[in-house]
Amino acid sequence: MLRSKIRRFKFWLHLISAYLERYTKIAAAVVLLLAGATFIFVKLLPQIIRANVVTIGYVGNYSIENIPTSVLTLVTDSLVRVDDTGRPQSALSSHWTISDDGKTYVVFLKDNLTWHDGSAVDARNITIAIENVKVTGLNNKAIEFKLASPISSFPTILDKPVFKTKTFYGVGEYRMTDIDSRNGIIKNISLAADKKGLPRVDIRFYQTENQLQEAIKIGEVKFASVANAATLARWPNLEVEKQTDRDELITIFFNTQDSLLSSREFRQALAYAINRSGFDGEIATSPLSKNNWAYSGNTKKYEYNTGRAKELLSKSQVLNPRIVLSVTSGYLELAESIKNDWHDLGVDVEIKEEKEIPQDFQALLALNRLPRDPDQYALWHSTQIKTNLTKLKNVKVDKLLEDGRTLQKEEDRKPLYEEFQQALMDDLPAIFLYHPYKYKVVYKNSKDLIRNLPL
């Protein structure tokens, strides 16, 4: 019995050995094939999937309530779109009408618009809130806006993304699929498109530009707009494009009610003393950008002239001047340059860093986001206590701004805004330094995907 079991054991052992010897190469090939497939699944598949994903980076802390407009425009459209010259054009609207008194606007929607959920766009279900304006959906095609007083620039205010009430359903090629936020601050937004050929989009937010640039370097972000691309421009796999942002204006605001800066001659002396040759942007000569339909080139220019600066300083009779220059985040290096220029004029300057726009200051170096329309009533009219940072009180400027916003025809408004620019540049409650360059940075292997985005 025992011998019989031993013989069977030896038989099976011999059979298995012979089988393994014969099929070793096949077994090894199967193992290698399985190992290779596992590697591809674990390592390469996520990269293949992400090959059709564009990651866009932004700087700043944002909540659900203040998502950047440039992000929302991927998801939806506005009733009106303002072009590069500051003129309003139809977007979701087909046209609009204005009452004789200029206080009532009725905007009519285009035909066959649908939300992302497939339902028809109804004017009564559009979310759009504008301060001090009564908004009423008259029917499925028309929205009425009632203003307290006539404002001819009102259509440009309608250049803001619209959504279906109480949702993020828009009318754009992309829809939001996920919003990742922590403690109310958005970290990531995921977008997807139903249209073939469009990549998925991940929007990532970073607290500082340095963090964003590090994310670009390690490949976490494939596309972004940055203020300084000196180090990124040297990376061979990146492409950097310089553009002028004429919607932004780096500005020194003066407190015109300050005992020193109430002198117009002193303010003008400070303007002439600044050497602008090294600025990273397009030199400004007006409170309006050069491409604005109302821009005037016939204003006083303050080109670098130390002789003229000293002459005006002497004329101002300001003795031993000392200024505190408040500066907002990101402009400390520029503030140091201005400090040196003013020091050469004989002005003692103390730089004070600010986390936000201060309530009270002597001089303030900050970013000025320009309205698209030439109507700058909020910035310079003497009644606008909260937004007139310079506390300017100029009767002529007030009158021009008042008249300019009540007239509807561009040909009637333009002469007023040309005169406004001349008056403001003469009084000089602020020094308009430059429109900053922005640098669009994109990975070369993502250019084709970026090109397909409605950016």
C-alpha positions, 0 to 999 in steps of 0.5 A: 500500500505504502509502495503504491502511494510512493510510486504514484507520488513519483509519477505525478512529480515526474509529470509536473517536472516534465510539464514545467520543463516543456512550458517554462518559456510560455509561463515566463512570458505570461508572467511578464505580460501580466506584470507589464499590463499591471504597470501600464494600468497603474502608471501609464493609464492615469497619464493617458487619461490626463492627456486630454485634461488642461490644468489652468492656474489662478492666484487668489482666495475665492469663494462660491460668491466671487469665482473669477469672471474668466473662469465663469466665461468658460461655463456661460455667457453674458447678456452683453459683451464689451469689446476691446474699445469699450463698446457693448455688443450683443451676446445672449441678448439680440438687442436692447431698448432704452426709454426716453428718460434713460432710466429703463432698459429692456434686454431681449434674448436670442432665440433657441438658447438652452441651459446645461440641463437641457431646459430653454433659457427663460428671462424670468429664470436668469440670475443677475443682481445689480446694485440699486437696479430693479430687475424684472423678467417681463416674459420668457424673452425680455428682462427689464432693468429700472435705474434710479437715474440715467447712466448711459454706460449701463449696458457695459455693466451687463457684461457679467456671466449669467446662470439659471436661478439657484444653479450653476447651469449656464449656456457655455460649452463647458459645465461645472462638474465639481467644486472642491472647497475648504473652509469656504475657499475654493481650491479646485473647479472641474469642468467638462464639455459635451462637445467632442474635441474639447478637453476636460478642464481643471482650475486650480487656485494658489495663494501666491504667484510664487506658488503658482509658478512652482506648480507650473515648473513641476507640470501641475499647471499647464496654462496660466497668466502671470505678472512676471515670467523671467524664470519661466521664459528660460524653460525649453518646454514652455512658451511665454507670450507677453500681452498688455493688460489695458484693463489695469492701470498701475497708479499712485493716488494722492490724498488731495486734502493732505496739507502737502499734496493739496498743492497741484504744483507739488503733485506735478513735480512728483510726476515729472520726477519719476523715471518710467523707462524701466517699467514692466508695462505700457506707459500711460498718458491718461486715465483711459486706455489707448484702445478706449473709444473716448481716449484722447492723446491731447493731454498733458504729458509728464515725461521724466524731467528733473529740471521741470520737477525741481522748478515746480517744487520750488513754485509749490513753496513746499519746504522739506517735504516728507511723504508716506507712500503706502503700497499694496502687495506686489509693488514693493520693488516699484515703490523703492524705485519711486522712492529713489526718484523722489529722494533725488528731487529732495523729497523724504519718502517712507514706504508703508506696506498695506495688506488692503486699500487703506482708508487714509493715506498720503500717497498710495501705489496700487492697481487700478481696475478700469471700467470698460466705459469711459464713465469714471464717475465713481473714481473722481466725482466729489460725491463718491466718498467711498470710491473717490480715493483721492478725495478730489473736489474739482467742479469742472471734472464733476460737471463733465462726468455728470453730463457724460453719463446722461447722454446716449450717443457716442458722438455727444459723449466723446467731446466731454470725456476728452475734456475730462481727461485733459482736466484730470491730467492737469489737476493730477490727483493721481499719477497714471504710471503704466498698463502692466504686461501679463505673461501667458505661460503654456506647455508646448505640448498643451497648446493645441488643447488650449487653442480649443478653449473659449478663452 
